[in-house]
C-alpha cells in the first residue's frame, strides 16, 4: 500500500462502481451498460477492473488492523 497513485486510482474506480450499483438498485439503470452497451467486451472489461480494484482495496482492512494493534 505504498503507492498513493495506485491506491487513489483503485479507490476512485471502486467508488464509481459503487455509484453504478446504487443506480442499478434504486432505478434499475446500469450506467456502464448505457454508455458502453450491454455486456460488450468493453463493458465486461470495465466490470472486471472495478472488481479487481475492489479486491485490491481489501488490503486496506489489513492496514486498519495493523494500526489498531499499534495504538493499543
GIRA-V61191 format. One record per helix or strand of 3 or more residues. SS is the DSSP state (h for helix, s for strand). FROM is the first residue (numbers start at 1). TO is the last residue. Records with the same first field share a line. If there is no record, write none. Layout:
SS = FROM-TO ; FROM-TO
This chain:
h = 4-27 ; 31-36 ; 41-57 ; 59-71
